Amino acid sequence: MPERNILTYPDPTLRKKCDPVEEIDDDLIQLLDDMADTMYQAPGIGLAAPQVGVTKRVLVADIKPRERVEGTEEDEEILLPPDRSELIELINPEIVFSDGEIVGEEGCLSIPGFVSDVKRKYEVTVEGYNRDGALVEIKCEDLLARVFQHEIDHLDGILFIDRLGRLKRELLKKKIEKALGKEEKQAVL
């Protein structure tokens, strides 16, 4: 399956509130397949449709650790292809219950190279539809709960940096902008 490009901050698509999916058709199934391939290749544990430029309420997630093997180069490690046994695809996901709080490190494929501690709910129940159109309910905690909250935030145009305190957020934004400036200068040279 083809991979899609992951949009990076400050792309304006990342700030758009996504539209609900009205119909599960071949294009949506292809989007789900492409998003899974893109997430695994990145490698990541979650991906929302706006991160690949599609403003629809769709996400994929898989927190199962990928197996690593030694590569051919010195000290190189290779991630084995995922078995997809724990791939979760959700259409029009919604958090219907949450409880507790936990602070943990978060990063984002759309803000590569930057992480920060973010406060999230420890336990959530998420409802959405699978690719067959069946309503599913997933009760989860800890890492999977964090992933769902992070990806559903993306569907609402919210980035993890928006969940930080004002001072921490501004410091992180300056670091990101400085890094972006260096990348742009290098691209011009």
N, C-alpha and C positions, 0 to 999 in steps of 0.2 A: 504494500500500500504506500502511496506517496505521503511524505511528511509535508507539513506546512511550516512556514516561517513563524517564529514566535515574535510578536511585537514587543518592543521594549519601551520603558518609561523614557521620555514623556509623551509617547504616541497618544493622541487624543481619543482614539478608539477605546483605550483602556479606561477612560473616564465616562463612557456612555452606559446608561442603564439599558440592559438587554430586553428585547421583546420576547414574550412567551412564544413557544413553539405551538403552532396551530395544527400542524399535520406532520405525521411521521411518514416521510417519503424516502425515495432512493437517495436524494441529495443529503438528507439528514443522516441516513445510515452511513453514507460515505464520509460525512463530517465526523461522526463518531469514530469510524475506523481510522481516519487520518489523525484525529486528535490523540487517539491511543498510541499510534505509531510515533507521533511527534513527542508525546510525553515520555515514552520509553527511550527514545533516541536522545533526549535532552541531557541526561536522564533526570526525570522528575517523578513526583508521587501524586501530582494532581495537575489538571489543566482545564481552564474554562474557555469557552468558545471565543470571547472577545480577545483572548491572548493570541488567537490565530486570525483575528480580523473579522470574526463573524459575531454580530450582535444578537445572538439568540441565547436563550436560557438553557444551556447545555454544558455539562461537565463530565470529565472522566477522572478516575482516581484508582490508584493501586499502591498500597503501602507495604506490600510484601517485599522484603529485601531481595535484591537481585544478586545472583551468585557471581562471584568474581573468580577469574582464573588468571594465571600468569600469561603475559603476552610474549611476543617474540623479541621485543626490545628489552634491554636491561631495565629492571624495575617497573616495567609496564604491566598494568593490569587491564583486563578486558572484562566487561560486563556481558554475561551470557544473555541470549535473547530471553525475554520474559515468557513464562508459560501462560500468562493471562488468566490463570485460574481464579485470581482474586480481583480482576478488573471490574470496576463499578462504572457504569454509564448511567447518568441521570438526566432526564429531560424535564424541564420546569421544576427543578428541585426547590424545596421550601423547608426551612427549619420549623418544625411544629412544636418542639419542646426543647428546653435547654436547662441545665442546672450546674451549679458549682462553678468554680473559677480556677484557672491554672495559668501560670506564666511560663512561656517556653519560647525557644528560639525559632524564628521563622525567616524564610527567605522566599524568593519568588523567581520563576523563570523569566519574568518580564523585567526584573530588576537584578540581573545577574551579578554575583559577587558581593552582594550586600545582605546582611542578616541583622536582626535585632530581636530582643525579647518582646513578645506581644501577649497581652492578657486576652484569654479566650474562655469560653464556657468549657468545662471539663467533659460534660456529657450532653449529647444532642440526639434528637430523633429527627430524621430527614425523610420527607416524602417526595416522591417524584415518579416519573414513568420510565420504564426501560424501553429498549429499542422495539419491543413487541407491542408496546402500548399498554402494558399492564402496570397498574399502580403498585409501587413498592414502598415499603417503610423500612428504614434502617436505623436501628438504635445502636449508638456507638459512644465511645469515650476516648479520651486522651488523643493520640496522634490522628486517628481517622476523624474524630470530631473536629480537630483543628483544621484538617485538610478541607472538610466540607465547609466550615465557616469561612476559610480563606477563599475557596473557589466561589462560593455563593456571594461573597463580597465582590469578587470580580464581576459577577453578573449584574451587580448594582453600581458598578463604576467606582468601587472602593478598593484601594491598594492597602497592603499591610502597613505601609508607612503612615497611612491616615489614622491608624489605631494607636500610634505612639503619642506620648505627651508632646506638647508644642515645642519645647526646647529640643528634645531628642529628635523629633521629626525634622526640624529645621537644620540641625547638625547633619543628619543623614542625607537630607536633600542637597545640602552644600557639597558633601562628599560625592554624591552621585553626579551632580552637575560638573564638579571638577573632573571626575573620571570621564564623563561624556565629552568634556572639552578637550581632554588629552587625546581621546580616541578620534575626535573630529580633526584635530591638528595632525595626528599621525596619518589619517586617511588622505589629507591634502598633500602631505609630503610625498 
